[in-house]
Amino acid sequence: MHDFTVGGEITYRGCAYRIRGISPMGAVERRALLEDVVTHEQIEATLDALRDEQAPPDGPRLVDPLEP
């Protein structure tokens, strides 16, 4: 299971990003604010998109332990 925490680093779309913020638990579609560790460009991505990319190609989809 992947732990999404503010300040943590992940790979998304082939680039290394630092997580700068995560939308609240009550948000309909939770999103993360990501900062490219090289260029410092910021983008947003849904947590579902981040989970799908972190999952093994043929493995199960990862889930957030804090989401109901």
Secondary structure, 3 states (H helix, E strand, C coil): CCCCCCCCEEEECCEEEEEEEECCCCCCCCEEEEEECCCCCEEEEEHHHHHHHHCCCCCCCCCCCCCC
